[in-house]
Amino acid sequence: MSDHLVEARNLTLRYGAKVAVDDISFHIPKGRVVGLLGHNGAGKTTLMKALVGLLRQRGGSLQVMGLQPQAQRVQLLQSVCYIPDVAILPRWARVGELISLMSGLHPRFSAERARALLRRTSVDLNARVKTLSKGMVVQAHLALVAAIDAKLMILDEPTLGLDVLSRKAFYEMLIDEWCDGERSVLISTHQVEEIESLLSDVMMLNEGRLALAISLEDIDKRFVALGHDPAVAEEMAAAHPLLRYRVQGGSAALFDGEPPPSVAALGRRLRPSLVDLFVALTRAPEAHRTQF
Amino acid sequence: MNPTPQILSTLLRREWLQHKTGWLVIVTVPPLIGLLVLLAGQVTIDIDDEDRTIVFSQVPALALAVATVFGSGVLTLLLAWAATLIFAPTVVRRDVQDRSIEFWLSLPTGHAVSVTAPLLAHLLLFPLAALLIGMVAGVPLSLAVVARFVGLADWFSLPWGTLAAAWVAMTLRLALGLVLATLWLSPLIMLVEAASAWLKRWGIPAVVLGIAVVANVLEKVFGYPQVWELGRAIFTQAGRAFVAGHPGSGVAFGRGADPQAMLGALPAWALADAGRALQALAQPLLLLCLAISAACFALLVLRRQRG
């Protein structure tokens, strides 16, 4: 088995007749926290479902932990845990009952660890799921999933609809209790700014196609943002940046690679944010349109 | 990897955790109501149109006890079975309806075992448990009935050895009958389950309408009455699963028969009748039933695979 936990080559996925993921290739190594970004309908959930064997691939190859997700789903889910975008625990169950059920259903689940993680939250073991707030349900779900001795965690917009405190608590638990440098996380969210500091890599999907798959380190090496005065806007536009946008105190232009020296001299280097990069790469076909 | 039996037992425990309240209500309320009626109310049973009634105080204590015990068992079984057949179509869609399907699908359990567990729990285990509870509850109920209408001392002087043997024999016979009847009815049950899984609330109407249309067209247009005949055969076999007896089967039932002699002969009759019910399995109709059920099961698994 390679060092990559996930390896996709020319992967194509469909929902009925619609191509949801179109001929993408990427890999996820061990110990990485990968953000999966994309607009609604970009194919994020489809891709994640395929990764856990809930969707059949229609082209290319996909291996997760060296396994074929759909054909070896049961074996795969022993090493991969998944919180879907509709993270709904069964409402009739008590949290303690879910721990007991997961002990019988998952060979790598530790009931003791789940109880320890839940003690960090305000979730009572005797509480029925239907009596918990949305934030508490997500916390309980993460505690259950984090108690699985898995190698890869897949989170599909896990904090959707949560308030800022619940989101913070969720990410703290994720980083403190699960990420250990060996395990990887693939997480999709629209709250890009909130998780930017947690990520080691990012993948951007745009209408089913992979717009970018890169480490955050390499983003700084590859993309250059130049802050500039409005007076030199024409010159900047003439250099065909990926995106022009406003920053505090002026404007900025984002370039893929080094900008021409004549233009570079007109501005000051800024660190491109993930959001700006995402906007720049997923606004096709008007890639050169400004954001003004 | 968790072995399949452990996963199945855990999934069965999930059924218990999710449905225990409803199940307990179904199996405990009827005996409790019966007990309250017996203790506080007036019981009169018309046995025909000529205003003849059973006078309980004139019925032998043994007959009263037997009728109460077996009546409790059969009534509880019928209630449980009826509830099961009514609610079974919703079982296959409940996780989709409460949106917890994604949670269950994220666990390393096979689709087939995940579909099997609720069907096993609802169609067989719960009715079997209801039968057992009804038969057990019938014993204290019989104490109340006999004490009320005949006298408490008569209950203690019942032939308990004979009664216990008959109790065991009838419990086992009814249990076997339930399993075999479910087997015979499985094509219809599974067809409704599969239709409900795929067509949601239109599943049952689609099955009823589909069968009616296909059967009538085949019979009236093409002269093939086989669909109706198949349905009749299935229901006939389901009925015989409980009582497959025929004349000369060894027990003289009816008015005037000696209750103790009848009771004493019951285990032998139950054994012979169980044999006849099992023998009835050896026919091509069963293979057809199993094939239809297997196809519907595959449709249920496919539905779950698709989330």
Contacts between the chains, C-beta under 8 A, distances in Angstrom:
chain1	res1	chain2	res2	distance
A	49	B	307	7.6
A	52	B	105	8.0
A	52	B	106	6.7
A	54	B	105	6.0
A	54	B	305	8.0
A	54	B	307	5.7
A	73	B	108	7.7
A	74	B	1	7.6
A	74	B	108	4.8
A	74	B	109	6.8
A	74	B	110	5.4
A	75	B	1	7.2
A	75	B	108	7.3
A	76	B	108	7.7
A	77	B	106	6.8
A	77	B	107	6.5
A	77	B	108	3.7
A	78	B	1	6.8
A	78	B	108	4.8
A	81	B	106	7.0
A	82	B	106	4.3
A	83	B	106	7.4
A	84	B	102	4.0
A	84	B	103	7.7
A	84	B	106	6.7
A	86	B	99	5.3
A	86	B	102	5.4
A	87	B	102	7.5
A	87	B	103	7.7
A	88	B	98	7.1
A	88	B	99	4.2
A	88	B	100	5.2
A	88	B	102	6.8
A	88	B	103	6.4
A	89	B	100	6.5
A	89	B	103	5.6
A	90	B	18	7.5
A	90	B	95	7.5
A	90	B	98	6.6
A	90	B	100	4.1
A	90	B	103	6.5
A	90	B	104	7.9
A	91	B	98	5.7
A	91	B	100	7.2
A	92	B	17	7.8
A	92	B	18	5.3
A	92	B	98	7.7
A	93	B	17	6.6
A	93	B	18	7.4
A	97	B	17	5.3
A	100	B	13	7.8
A	101	B	10	5.9
A	101	B	13	6.9
A	101	B	14	5.5
A	101	B	17	7.5
A	102	B	107	7.1
A	103	B	10	8.0
A	104	B	2	7.1
A	104	B	6	6.0
A	104	B	7	6.9
A	104	B	9	7.1
A	104	B	10	3.0
A	104	B	13	7.1
A	105	B	2	6.7
A	105	B	7	6.0
A	105	B	10	5.3
A	105	B	11	7.5
A	105	B	107	5.0
A	105	B	108	7.2
A	105	B	109	5.5
A	106	B	2	7.3
A	106	B	107	6.0
A	106	B	108	6.1
A	107	B	1	5.8
A	107	B	2	4.8
A	107	B	108	7.4
A	141	B	103	7.6
A	145	B	106	8.0
